[in-house]
Amino acid sequence: MHDLLEKFFQNARGRKQVATEFLRIGLKVDQKAKIYVGNIELPPAKIARALGVDRRVVIDTAKAITKDDKLFHIFYKLEPRAFMGNAAREFGFDVIELRADPKKKGIVAGVTKVLADNNIVIRQVISDDPDLFPDPVLTIIIDGKLNANVIKKLRELDFAESILIK
């Protein structure tokens, strides 16, 4: 996806920055170049202020997206999702943050197997896209608390560069 945005916005760095942020957040662009989070329309001026760009850059980015079939079909289908990681403790959940080479296979399978083998229920799994996040993290929110035995097994996974339990 990063390559597609790079090519499409090669002469418009500000627009590429805006489009990348739309992807990261899950902002939808409709046929009229209106921008939405879910079903809530967002004013371009507020988006621009948050991103540190002129509102015209936001408007022009949305218009450019509508004029390209491939980009439009991507951005029209985007949806935001609630990330519970920062609020997990309030729910009584533990959070596992794992960093590993995002090009390796089986990372999610390896972690979830350890959890499943120990009868741990997963509430949410979020894997950052390495093209959109410079330091991608696999975040797994579990129902309840991890015990020392499971934490030890997670730390023994050979692909894990770091594991943080919150």
Secondary structure, DSSP 4 states (H G I P E B T S, - for coil): -HHHHHHHTTT-HHHHHHHHHHHHHT-EE-TTS-EEETTEEE-HHHHHHHHTS-HHHHHHHHHHHHHSHHHHHHHTT-------GGGHHHHT-EEEEEE--TTSSSHHHHHHHHHHHTTPPEEEEEE--TTT-SS--EEEEESS---HHHHHHHHT-TT-SEEEE-
